[in-house]
Amino acid sequence: MRKKIVAGNWKMNENLQEGLALAKEINDALVADKPNCGVVICTPFIHLAKVADLLDQNVVALGAENCADKEKGAYTGEVSAAMVKSTGAQYVILGHSERRQYYGETAAILKEKVELALANDLKVIFCCGETLEEREAEKQNEVVKAELEGSVFHLSAEAWKNIVLAYEPIWAIGTGKTATSDQAEEMLAYIRSIVAEKYGQEAAEDTTILYGGSCNAKNASELFAKPDIDGGLIGGASLKAADFKAIIDAWKK
């Protein structure tokens, strides 16, 4: 059975004290009422080491939102995969549309980041998804396939076991628009089919694929009921413990 995961992506929110308080609230709530799925919180770099100290990572795993495409050296302001790993984090989000859009992260850059993350024993939550223009031109399949081919489909079958995919239609991130559960399922089924072409049916069945894009407590149950949707990558709703837990609890319904 492939792993079901709800992952929170805090983005550039919460100062250190606020972040520690939020992490503790999430951790305490889930230790008291064990989740029916894997849970990950991905925080800004400055939170990682201290948050790692207060999480029960058997219940709530820790992840970073990014890492550098260089191993180490004179790269002022960058944070390497090895540094992320040293904080106690287990996961890293790579390829998020905001990184691609605002910081010019190309498929080649992301390929380097993926390899360095895996070399440092981090699991990768790799994001892919199309813009509204691409969706309207019915190019979503080719866009997503190109993103995967450009950055992760070169990996060995063994390395692939440490990849979680997250489909995020860019037009549904923070816009309040959500892909319908049928649209989301259609895309995740397509992604699973191209994983099967590359790595075989068994690997595809074992690959966790998340939906990201305005997933909330109201629509989580409907989304998670779909056969190819293995959980969510949650933005805004992960910044309130009660909202985040309500999404996690959708796996109990």
N, C-alpha and C positions, 0 to 999 in steps of 0.2 A: 504493500500500500504506500503510495507516495504521500509525502508529508504535507499536511495542511498548515498554512502559515498566515498569520496576520502580522504585518510589519508596519511600524509607525515611522514616518519620515518627518522629523521635526523641522527640517529646513533651517533658515536663519532666524530662529525664534528662541526665546527663553535665555535670560542671562544665567550665570552659573548657579546662583542660589535658587532661582525659579526652576531650573532644569533638575536640580537635585530633589527638590520638593515634589515635582511631577513624577520623576522616576520612582521615588519612594512610594508615592500614592498608588501608582500603577502596580508596582511590585507587591505591595501589601495586599491590594485588592485581589490579585491573582494567586498569591500564596494562600490566602484565606478561601478562595473559591477557584479551585484548579481549572485551568482552561482545557478545552477539548481539542486544542490545536497548538502548534508551535507559535510562540509570540516573540517578536524582535522589536526593540526600539533602536532607531538609528538617530543619533544625536550629533550636534556640532562637535568638532574636534575637542573644544575646551572642556566639554563635559565628560568625555569618555572615561578617563582614569578614575575620577571620583564616583561616577555612576556605577562603574564596574564593581566598586567596593560595596555598594549597597544592594545590588541585584542578586537574587537567587537565580543564577543563569540556567538552572534546570527548569525554571518556570518562565523567565523572561530573559532572552538572549540579548546581547548588546551588539550594535553595529555602528559603523561610521557612514557618513553620507557621500564620501569621496575618498580617493587617495591619489598620490602623484603617479605620473608615468615614468618617473626616474627612481632608481634604487636609493641613491643618497648623493650628497654633494652640495655644490654651490647653487642652490635653487631657493633663494630667499622666499619665505612664506609658504613653502610647500610642506606637505606632511606625507611621509612615505608609508607604504603598506606595512613595512616592518615596525614603524612607530605606532601605527594603528593597532597592530597585533599585540604590541608590548603593553598596551593599556588594559588588555583583557577582553577586547572586542573579538567577536567571532565572525561577524559579517561586514560587508561593505557594499553600498549601493553604487553601481557604476552605470554610466550611459543615460542618466536622467535627462529628460528633454530640456530642463533648465540649464544643465551643464553644457549640453550641445548648443543650445540657443544663445545663451548669454556669454559663454566662455570659450566658444569655438572648438569644443571637443569633437574631433573627427573620429571616424572608424579606426584609423591607424593609431591615434592617441589612446583610444579606449582599449584597443588590442593590447597595447603595452601595459595599461593599468590592470587589465584582467590577468595577464600573465604574472605580474608582480604580486597581485593580491593572492593568487593561487599558490605561488611560490612561498608565500608567507603564511600558508595554512588558513587563509580567510575564505569563507564562503562568499560567493558573489551573487548579489541580487542585480541582475542585468536588465535594464529597461529598454523597451522599444515601443514605437508608436508613431502614428501619422498626424499631420496637421489637418485642420479643417479643409484647406484647399485640396490636399491629397485625398482626403476621404471623399470630397465632392466629385473629384475626378476618378473615383473608384480605383485609386492606386495604393490603397492601404496594404494589400498583400505584398506587392513588390517592394514597398518602402520597408516594411517590417523584415522581409526576407533579406534585403540588402543590409540592414543594420546587423542582423544576426550573422550573416556571411562575412561581413567586414570585421567583426570583432570577437566572435566566440566560436564560429563553426570550424575553426582550424584546430580546436582543442582535441586531445585524445579522448577516447571513450572513458578512460579512468578519470581524467581531469573534469570531464563533463558532469560527473556525479556531484561536483561542488558548485554547480551553477543552478540558481533559481531564476526563472524568467519572470518579468513583470511587464504586462502589456498596458501601456498608458496612452490612450488616445489624447493627444496634446490638446485637442479642442474641448476635452472634458476635465482638465486639471484646474481646479480652483475657479471654474466658470459657473459652477452650479449645474452645468449640463452634464448629464451622465449618459453614457452609451446605454441603450436598453439592455436588459439581461440577455436578450436574444442576440443583439449586436456583439456584446462582449463574448458570449459563448461561441459565436461564429468565428471570431478572430482567434480565440484561444484554441479552438479545435483546429483551425488552420495552422497555428504555430506548432501545435503538437504534431500535426501531419508532416511539417517540414523537418522537425526534430527526428521523426521516424525515418524520413528519407535519408537523413544524414547519419544517424546513430542506431537505427533499428527500432522496431516496434516496442521491444521491451524497455529500452532506455527512454523512449518517448512516454511510455506509461508511468515510468518512475520519475519523470521530470515534473517538479512543482512549478506551476504557472499561476501567477497572481494577476488580479485585475486592479489597476490603479486609475483613479479619475473620478473624484467626487463620490466615492463609496462612503456610505454613512449608516447609522443605526437603522434607518428606515428601509434602505434597499439592500442591506447586506444579506439578509436571509434569502431573498429572491436570487441574488447573484450567486451566492455560495451553493444554492441548490442545483446549479447547472453542472453537468458532468465533468466539464473540462476546467472549471474555475476552482482553483485550489486555495483561494484566500485572497487577501487584498494588500496592496501597498497604500497606506492611508496617510494623507497629508494633514490638513487642518483638524480633522476629528481626532488625531492622535495627540493633540495638545491639551485635551481635557480627559482626565482619567475615566470619568463616567461614560463619556461618548466612546472612547476607545474600547472600554470593556464591553459596552453594548454591542459593538461590532464583533468582538471576540466571542461573545455569548451567542452570536448567530449560529455558531457551529454546534451549539447544544440543542438547537431546535429540530 
